[in-house]
Protein backbone atom coordinates (compact mmCIF):
# COMPACT_ATOMS: atom_id res chain seq x y z
CA UNK A 1 0.00 0.00 0.00
CA UNK A 2 0.99 3.66 -0.30
CA UNK A 3 1.65 5.64 2.86
CA UNK A 4 3.32 8.89 3.85
CA UNK A 5 6.11 8.30 6.34
CA UNK A 6 8.18 10.59 8.53
CA UNK A 7 11.75 9.33 9.04
CA UNK A 8 13.08 12.46 10.78
CA UNK A 9 11.49 15.48 12.42
CA UNK A 10 11.10 18.76 10.60
CA UNK A 11 8.69 20.73 8.42
CA UNK A 12 6.02 18.49 6.83
CA UNK A 13 6.94 19.24 3.20
CA UNK A 14 10.56 18.30 3.95
CA UNK A 15 10.16 15.16 6.08
CA UNK A 16 7.01 13.47 4.75
CA UNK A 17 7.83 10.87 2.09
CA UNK A 18 5.34 8.84 0.06
CA UNK A 19 6.40 5.18 -0.02
CA UNK A 20 5.18 1.70 -0.83
CA UNK A 21 4.97 -0.19 2.45
CA UNK A 22 3.37 -3.30 3.92
CA UNK A 23 -0.14 -3.04 5.30
CA UNK A 24 -0.06 -2.63 9.09
CA UNK A 25 -0.98 -5.56 11.30
CA UNK A 26 -3.57 -4.74 13.99
CA UNK A 27 -2.64 -5.46 17.59
CA UNK A 28 -4.93 -6.75 20.34
CA UNK A 29 -8.23 -4.89 20.31
CA UNK A 30 -7.38 -3.12 17.05
CA UNK A 31 -8.83 -3.31 13.53
CA UNK A 32 -7.44 -2.70 10.05
CA UNK A 33 -9.30 0.07 8.23
CA UNK A 34 -9.37 1.02 4.56
CA UNK A 35 -9.03 4.80 4.56
CA UNK A 36 -11.61 6.72 2.52
CA UNK A 37 -10.65 10.24 3.62
CA UNK A 38 -8.23 11.72 6.13
CA UNK A 39 -8.69 15.16 7.64
CA UNK A 40 -5.61 17.30 8.24
CA UNK A 41 -5.21 18.71 11.74
CA UNK A 42 -2.61 21.09 13.17
CA UNK A 43 -1.31 18.25 15.39
CA UNK A 44 -0.22 16.46 12.20
CA UNK A 45 2.27 19.27 11.62
CA UNK A 46 3.37 19.13 15.27
CA UNK A 47 3.90 15.37 14.91
CA UNK A 48 6.16 15.97 11.92
CA UNK A 49 8.12 18.55 13.89
CA UNK A 50 8.38 16.32 16.96
CA UNK A 51 6.53 18.94 19.00
CA UNK A 52 3.34 17.04 19.81
CA UNK A 53 2.62 15.55 23.25
CA UNK A 54 2.65 12.12 21.59
CA UNK A 55 5.90 11.17 19.85
CA UNK A 56 5.50 7.94 17.88
CA UNK A 57 8.61 5.99 16.94
CA UNK A 58 10.22 6.82 13.61
CA UNK A 59 9.24 6.13 10.91
CA UNK A 60 5.56 6.86 11.40
CA UNK A 61 2.58 7.85 9.27
CA UNK A 62 0.78 11.04 10.44
CA UNK A 63 -2.96 11.55 10.09
CA UNK A 64 -5.00 11.53 13.29
CA UNK A 65 -8.58 11.68 11.96
CA UNK A 66 -10.17 9.56 9.24
CA UNK A 67 -13.33 8.30 7.64
CA UNK A 68 -12.71 4.66 6.78
CA UNK A 69 -14.27 1.34 5.93
CA UNK A 70 -14.12 -1.76 8.09
CA UNK A 71 -13.54 -5.24 6.68
CA UNK A 72 -17.27 -5.91 6.91
CA UNK A 73 -18.11 -2.74 4.95
CA UNK A 74 -19.14 -0.35 7.72
CA UNK A 75 -18.33 3.32 7.18
CA UNK A 76 -16.75 4.71 10.35
CA UNK A 77 -14.92 7.66 11.88
CA UNK A 78 -11.73 6.88 13.76
CA UNK A 79 -8.55 8.24 15.28
CA UNK A 80 -5.80 5.97 13.93
CA UNK A 81 -3.41 4.34 16.37
CA UNK A 82 0.03 5.77 15.64
CA UNK A 83 2.47 4.95 14.13
CA UNK A 84 -0.08 3.79 11.53
CA UNK A 85 -1.82 7.10 10.83
CA UNK A 86 -4.37 8.13 8.25
CA UNK A 87 -2.28 9.48 5.39
CA UNK A 88 -2.17 6.01 3.88
CA UNK A 89 -4.43 3.58 2.08
CA UNK A 90 -4.84 1.54 5.27
CA UNK A 91 -4.65 2.46 8.94
CA UNK A 92 -5.11 0.82 12.33
CA UNK A 93 -7.49 1.93 15.07
CA UNK A 94 -8.88 0.71 18.39
CA UNK A 95 -12.02 -1.29 17.70
CA UNK A 96 -13.92 0.05 20.71
CA UNK A 97 -13.37 3.67 19.66
CA UNK A 98 -14.92 3.42 16.18
CA UNK A 99 -17.89 5.71 15.58
CA UNK A 100 -20.48 5.41 12.79
CA UNK A 101 -20.00 7.98 10.03
CA UNK A 102 -23.13 10.15 9.67
CA UNK A 103 -25.16 9.46 6.54
CA UNK A 104 -25.70 13.19 6.10
CA UNK A 105 -21.99 13.81 5.44
CA UNK A 106 -19.69 12.68 2.65
CA UNK A 107 -16.34 11.06 3.46
CA UNK A 108 -14.33 14.29 3.65
CA UNK A 109 -16.94 15.96 5.85
CA UNK A 110 -17.26 12.89 8.06
CA UNK A 111 -13.49 12.73 8.53
CA UNK A 112 -13.60 16.36 9.70
CA UNK A 113 -16.47 15.89 12.13
CA UNK A 114 -14.59 14.24 14.95
CA UNK A 115 -11.73 16.08 16.74
CA UNK A 116 -12.67 19.70 15.99
CA UNK A 117 -16.38 19.25 16.64
CA UNK A 118 -15.92 17.06 19.70
CA UNK A 119 -13.51 19.66 21.07
CA UNK A 120 -16.01 22.40 20.32
CA UNK A 121 -18.94 20.53 21.86
CA UNK A 122 -17.04 19.65 25.05
CA UNK A 123 -15.58 23.14 25.31
CA UNK A 124 -18.82 25.03 24.78
CA UNK A 125 -21.28 22.69 26.49
CA UNK A 126 -19.43 20.49 28.98
CA UNK A 127 -16.91 23.07 30.19
CA UNK A 128 -18.40 26.53 29.54
CA UNK A 129 -22.12 25.62 29.67
CA UNK A 130 -22.95 28.02 26.85
CA UNK A 131 -26.58 29.13 26.96
CA UNK A 132 -28.90 30.44 24.26
CA UNK A 133 -28.79 34.22 24.11
CA UNK A 134 -25.20 34.48 25.33
CA UNK A 135 -22.38 35.97 23.29
CA UNK A 136 -19.61 33.65 22.09
CA UNK A 137 -16.31 34.98 20.79
CA UNK A 138 -14.26 32.56 18.65
CA UNK A 139 -10.62 33.23 17.81
CA UNK A 140 -9.39 31.92 14.43
CA UNK A 141 -13.03 31.57 13.46
CA UNK A 142 -12.33 30.55 9.85
CA UNK A 143 -9.92 27.75 10.79
CA UNK A 144 -10.69 24.09 11.29
CA UNK A 145 -11.18 24.27 15.06
CA UNK A 146 -12.76 27.72 15.05
CA UNK A 147 -15.23 27.02 12.25
CA UNK A 148 -16.61 24.06 14.23
CA UNK A 149 -17.07 26.25 17.32
CA UNK A 150 -18.86 28.91 15.26
CA UNK A 151 -21.38 26.40 13.91
CA UNK A 152 -21.92 24.80 17.31
CA UNK A 153 -22.38 28.22 18.91
CA UNK A 154 -25.00 29.20 16.36
CA UNK A 155 -26.74 25.84 16.79
CA UNK A 156 -26.89 26.55 20.55
CA UNK A 157 -28.58 29.91 20.00
CA UNK A 158 -25.62 32.15 20.83
CA UNK A 159 -24.61 35.39 19.19
CA UNK A 160 -21.23 34.61 17.64
CA UNK A 161 -18.34 37.01 17.13
CA UNK A 162 -15.56 35.66 14.95
CA UNK A 163 -11.99 36.99 15.02
CA UNK A 164 -9.97 36.23 11.88
CA UNK A 165 -6.78 37.28 10.11
CA UNK A 166 -7.42 38.68 6.63
CA UNK A 167 -10.26 39.61 4.29
CA UNK A 168 -10.58 36.13 2.76
CA UNK A 169 -10.99 34.54 6.17
CA UNK A 170 -13.46 37.25 7.16
CA UNK A 171 -15.63 36.27 4.19
CA UNK A 172 -15.50 32.61 5.26
CA UNK A 173 -16.46 33.51 8.84
CA UNK A 174 -19.50 35.40 7.58
CA UNK A 175 -20.55 32.44 5.44
CA UNK A 176 -20.23 30.20 8.51
CA UNK A 177 -22.82 32.34 10.27
CA UNK A 178 -20.85 34.73 12.49
CA UNK A 179 -23.04 37.63 13.56
CA UNK A 180 -20.01 39.91 13.85
CA UNK A 181 -16.63 39.42 12.16
CA UNK A 182 -13.48 41.23 13.31
CA UNK A 183 -10.37 41.20 11.10
CA UNK A 184 -7.44 41.47 13.49
CA UNK A 185 -5.18 42.60 10.63
CA UNK A 186 -7.19 45.72 9.88
CA UNK A 187 -9.18 46.34 13.06
CA UNK A 188 -8.58 46.87 16.75
CA UNK A 189 -10.01 43.63 18.14
CA UNK A 190 -10.67 44.96 21.63
CA UNK A 191 -12.38 48.14 20.44
CA UNK A 192 -14.45 46.30 17.82
CA UNK A 193 -15.72 43.64 20.23
CA UNK A 194 -16.52 46.16 22.94
CA UNK A 195 -18.47 48.21 20.42
CA UNK A 196 -20.35 45.13 19.22
CA UNK A 197 -21.28 44.13 22.79
CA UNK A 198 -22.07 47.57 24.16
CA UNK A 199 -18.95 47.42 26.31
CA UNK A 200 -20.03 44.22 28.08
CA UNK A 201 -17.73 41.75 26.37
CA UNK A 202 -18.29 38.08 25.57
CA UNK A 203 -19.84 35.51 27.89
CA UNK A 204 -17.76 32.68 26.45
CA UNK A 205 -14.45 32.97 24.60
CA UNK A 206 -13.11 30.01 22.64
CA UNK A 207 -9.35 30.25 22.19
CA UNK A 208 -7.32 27.76 20.15
CA UNK A 209 -4.61 30.38 19.51
CA UNK A 210 -3.05 31.57 22.78
CA UNK A 211 -0.49 34.35 22.80
CA UNK A 212 -1.93 37.75 21.93
CA UNK A 213 -5.38 36.23 21.40
CA UNK A 214 -5.50 35.20 25.06
CA UNK A 215 -4.40 38.66 26.17
CA UNK A 216 -7.32 40.07 24.18
CA UNK A 217 -9.66 37.49 25.71
CA UNK A 218 -8.81 38.60 29.25
CA UNK A 219 -9.76 42.16 28.32
CA UNK A 220 -12.96 41.14 26.54
CA UNK A 221 -14.48 38.51 28.84
CA UNK A 222 -17.74 39.60 30.48
CA UNK A 223 -18.69 39.45 34.15
CA UNK A 224 -18.97 35.75 35.07
CA UNK A 225 -17.62 34.94 31.63
CA UNK A 226 -15.64 31.85 30.69
CA UNK A 227 -12.45 31.60 28.64
CA UNK A 228 -11.99 28.13 27.17
CA UNK A 229 -8.32 27.39 26.50
CA UNK A 230 -8.18 24.87 23.65
CA UNK A 231 -4.67 25.20 22.25
CA UNK A 232 -1.76 27.41 21.29
CA UNK A 233 -1.64 27.58 17.50
CA UNK A 234 0.29 30.85 17.81
CA UNK A 235 3.16 28.95 19.40
CA UNK A 236 2.99 31.18 22.47
CA UNK A 237 1.63 29.82 25.76
CA UNK A 238 0.27 32.67 27.93
CA UNK A 239 0.75 32.99 31.69
CA UNK A 240 -2.58 34.30 33.02
CA UNK A 241 -2.62 36.81 35.86
CA UNK A 242 -4.95 35.10 38.32
CA UNK A 243 -5.53 38.32 40.23
CA UNK A 244 -7.14 39.63 37.04
CA UNK A 245 -9.53 36.65 36.94
CA UNK A 246 -10.41 37.36 40.57
CA UNK A 247 -11.01 41.08 40.08
CA UNK A 248 -13.13 40.61 36.92
CA UNK A 249 -14.92 37.49 38.20
CA UNK A 250 -14.32 35.19 35.22
CA UNK A 251 -13.27 31.57 34.77
CA UNK A 252 -10.35 30.11 32.84
CA UNK A 253 -11.25 26.62 31.63
CA UNK A 254 -8.75 24.18 30.17
CA UNK A 255 -9.86 21.55 27.66
CA UNK A 256 -7.86 18.48 26.64
CA UNK A 257 -10.50 16.57 24.70
CA UNK A 258 -8.36 13.45 24.32
CA UNK A 259 -8.60 12.77 28.06
CA UNK A 260 -12.28 11.94 27.73
CA UNK A 261 -11.37 8.89 25.64
CA UNK A 262 -9.83 7.33 28.74
CA UNK A 263 -11.55 9.19 31.60
CA UNK A 264 -15.14 9.06 30.34
CA UNK A 265 -15.50 7.45 26.89
CA UNK A 266 -19.29 7.27 27.21
CA UNK A 267 -19.35 11.06 26.96
CA UNK A 268 -17.47 10.88 23.65
CA UNK A 269 -20.16 8.57 22.26
CA UNK A 270 -22.91 10.82 23.64
CA UNK A 271 -21.26 13.82 21.99
CA UNK A 272 -21.03 11.95 18.67
CA UNK A 273 -24.74 11.18 18.85
CA UNK A 274 -25.45 14.88 19.39
CA UNK A 275 -23.21 15.86 16.49
CA UNK A 276 -24.79 13.26 14.21
CA UNK A 277 -28.24 14.64 14.99
CA UNK A 278 -27.10 18.22 14.34
CA UNK A 279 -25.59 17.12 11.02
CA UNK A 280 -28.83 15.37 10.05
CA UNK A 281 -30.71 18.60 10.81
CA UNK A 282 -28.26 20.61 8.72
CA UNK A 283 -27.29 22.69 11.76
CA UNK A 284 -23.62 21.78 11.36
CA UNK A 285 -21.60 20.79 8.31
CA UNK A 286 -17.79 20.70 8.33
CA UNK A 287 -16.33 23.32 6.01
CA UNK A 288 -14.01 21.34 3.72
CA UNK A 289 -12.18 23.98 1.71
CA UNK A 290 -9.82 21.63 -0.12
CA UNK A 291 -9.92 17.98 -1.16
CA UNK A 292 -6.54 16.70 -2.28
CA UNK A 293 -5.35 13.28 -3.49
CA UNK A 294 -3.00 11.18 -1.37
CA UNK A 295 -0.02 12.44 -3.40
CA UNK A 296 -0.77 16.00 -2.29
CA UNK A 297 -0.86 15.30 1.44
CA UNK A 298 2.57 16.66 2.42
CA UNK A 299 2.02 20.01 0.70
CA UNK A 300 -1.44 20.24 2.25
CA UNK A 301 -0.15 19.52 5.77
CA UNK A 302 2.41 22.29 5.26
CA UNK A 303 -0.32 24.76 4.24
CA UNK A 304 -2.25 23.93 7.41
CA UNK A 305 0.95 24.33 9.43
CA UNK A 306 1.53 27.74 7.84
CA UNK A 307 -1.97 28.92 8.73
CA UNK A 308 -2.98 29.80 5.18
CA UNK A 309 -5.99 27.48 4.91
CA UNK A 310 -9.61 27.96 5.89
CA UNK A 311 -11.89 25.31 7.34
CA UNK A 312 -10.62 21.79 6.80
CA UNK A 313 -8.35 20.22 4.20
CA UNK A 314 -9.11 16.57 3.45
CA UNK A 315 -6.94 13.93 1.80
CA UNK A 316 -9.12 11.69 -0.37
CA UNK A 317 -8.26 8.18 -1.44
CA UNK A 318 -9.51 6.87 -4.78
CA UNK A 319 -11.90 4.69 -2.80
CA UNK A 320 -13.14 7.60 -0.70
CA UNK A 321 -14.38 10.18 -3.17
CA UNK A 322 -18.02 9.78 -2.17
CA UNK A 323 -20.11 8.67 0.76
N, C-alpha and C positions, 0 to 999 in steps of 0.2 A: 504494500500500500504506500501511498504518498503521505508524507508528514513533514511539517516544519520542525526543525530541531535547533536548540540552542546549545552550542558546545563550549561557549565562553560568555561571560557577562559583558554587556555593553548596550549601545543603542540598537533597537530592534532591526532596523534596516541593515545593520552591519553584522549582527550575530545570528539572525535567523536564516537557516539554510533549508531549502526544500530537498528532501531525499527520499529514496525508495528504501523502506524499512519493513521488517516483519510486523505482522499484526500483533498487538499486545495480548498477553495472556491474562485473563482476569484472576485475581486472587480470591481468597475466601470471602464470600458475601458480595462479590463484585460481578458485574455483567459486562459483556462486550457490546458496544453500541455502534451502529453505522451512522456516522454524522451526516445530517441533512443540512444544517446551518450552524455556524458558530458566531456568537456575538463578541465583538471586541470590547474589552473593558480596560480602563486605565491600569488596573493591576497586572494586565498582560505585559505592559511596558515595564512596570516595576520588576516583574519576574525576570525579564530579559536583562535588566540592569543589575539584578541581584539585590534589589532594595525592598523587596516585599517581605512581609513577616514570615512567609513560607518560602523556603529555599530548597526546591527539589534538586536531587543529584543531577549533575551534568552527564550526558546530554538529556534534555527534556523537551517536551512539546508544550508550548503555552496554549492558552485557550481555556478559560474557566467557566464558560457558559454556552450550552449547546441545545439545539433541538435535534433529536436523533431517533433512530428506529431500533427497537429491540429485535432479537432473533425471531420472536413470534409475531412481528409486524406492528407492534404498538408504537405510536408516535408519542415521544416523551420529552420532557425538559430535564436537564441534568447539569450538575457541576462535575466535570471529569475529575478523576482521581489522578493527580500528578504523580509521576512524570508523563503520563499518557493523556495530554490535554487535547483540546478540541480542534486545533488547526491541523487536522489530519482526516483521512477517510474513515478511520475507526478510532474510538476512544474507549476508556474504561471508566465505570462509575459504580458507586455503591448501590446495590439493588434496592435497599430500603429507602433511599433518598430520591428515587425517580418520581417525577410528577407528570400527570397527563397533560399533554400539550392542548391548549384550548382550540376547539374547532373554529372559533371565530377569527383566529390569527393564522397567517401563513407561516412557513418555517422560520424565515428571518425575524418576523415579529415575535413568534413564540420564543425563539432563542433569546430575544432581548427582554422578555417579560420578567425574568427571574430575579437576578441580583439587584438591579436598579429599582424595580418596583417593590420587591420585598423590603429593601432598605427604606424606601419612601414610606411604605405602609407602616412598618414598625416605628420609624422615626416620627411620623405625623400622628399616628393613632395610639400605638402602644406607649411611646415615650412622652410625646407632647400633648396627647389628648386634644387634638385640634377639633374645634367645634364649628358648626355652621354659623356664619356671620362674622367669624374672626378674620383677621388679616394675616395672611401668610406671605413672608418674603423669602424668595428662593434665589440664592446666589448661583451663578453659572446656569441660568434657567434654560438655555438652549442646548446644554450638553446632555449626555446620556443619563446621568444621575439626576440632574436638575429638571429635565423635561418630564421624567416620571413623577417627580414631586409636584410639578405644576399641574399635571393631569389629575393626580390624586387629590390635590388641594381643591381643585374646581369640583371634582366629583363629591367632595365632602361639604360643599357649600361655602367655601371660604372665598374671600376676595384675595386675589393673588397678585403680588408685585414681583416681577422678574428682573433681576440684575444681570446684564450681559456685557460682553466686550465686543463692540462693533455693530455697524448698521445691519449687516447680513444676519447676525445672530438676533438682533432686535426684531427683525421681520419674522424669524422663526418663532421667537417667544410669543409674538402677537398671534400667530397662527395656532400655537398651542393653547391659547385661551387666556393668557395673562391679561388682567384688567389694567395694569399699569406696567410699562416697560421702561427701565432706566439703563441707558448706555453709559457704563462707567468710563468709557474712553472720551466721551464728549459732554458728560454731565457730572455735576457734583452729586454723588449718590446720597449723601446724608441730607442735603438740602432738598433733593427731589422727593425722597421718601417722606420726609417730614411734611412737605407741602401736600403730598398725596394723602397723608393720613391726618391732616389737620394738626400736626405737631405731636400726635399721640404715639406714633411708631407702630411696629408690627407685633402682633400677639405671639406669633411663632416665626422663628427664623431658621431656615434650613441651609446649613453651610457645609458643602463638600470641598471648600476651597482653602479655608484657613488664612493665615497671613493678614493682609490688609482687609480682606473681607470680614474676618472675625472682628477686627478693630471697629469696622463700620457697624457690625451687628450690635456690639455692646452700646453703641451710641443710639441705635435705632430701636432697641427692644422696648416694648411697652411695659407699663406697670403690670406685675405678675406675668410677664411674658416668658417665653421659653426659647432658648437657643439650642438647636440640635446640632451637635458636632458630628459630622459624618465622615470627614476625611480632610486631607491637606494637599489637594491637587496643585496648590501654589508652590509646594515644596517647603513652606514655612509653617512651623508649628507654633501657635501663639501661646503666651503664658498669661492667662487671665488674671486680672486684679480682683481677688475675691471680695475686697472691701467695696468695690464698685457694684458687684452683684448684690451685696447686702444693702447698700444705700439705695439702689434703684429697685430692689425687690423683684429680681428675676432669677430664673433657673438656667443652669448650664447642664445640658443633658448629653452624655456620650452615647453613641450607638455603634456597636460592633455586631452587625447582623449575623455574621458567621457563628457567633457563640450560641445562637438559638438552635442551631443544628445539633448541638450536643447537650445544651442545658434544657431546652424545651422544644423538641422537634415537632410536637403536636401543633404548636403555634405556627410553625412554618407551613404545615399542611392547611391549617385554618386560613392563613393569609392567602395561600394559593387559591383556595376555594373562593375567597372574596375577590381576588383579582380576576379569576376566571369569569365570575358573574359580572363584574364591571366591564370586562372585555365583551361579553355576550350582549350587554346593554349598549355597547358603543361608547361608554363613558371614558374608557381608556383605550389607547392603541399606540404601541411603541412607535416612535418616530424613527424609521429606518431611512437614513439619508443616502446611504450608499450600500450597494450589494456588489461584492467583488468575488471573482473566482478564487479558488485555493491558491493559485499562482500569485495572486496580488496581496496575499495576507501580510507579508512583512512590511510592504510600503504602507498598507492601511494601518497597521499597528503603530507605525512611526507617526502617521498623521494624527492619530488619537493622542499619542504621547506629546506631540507638539501643540495640541490644543486648537487645531485649525478645523476640526470637524464639528458638525451639529448633530444632535440626536445620537443615533446608534449607527455603527458601520458593521455590516454582517458579511461573513465569508460563507459563500454558498458552494456546496458540492454539486456535481452534476446530478446527483440523485436527490438534491434538496431544493430544487428550484420552485416547487409548489407544495402546497399543503396536501 
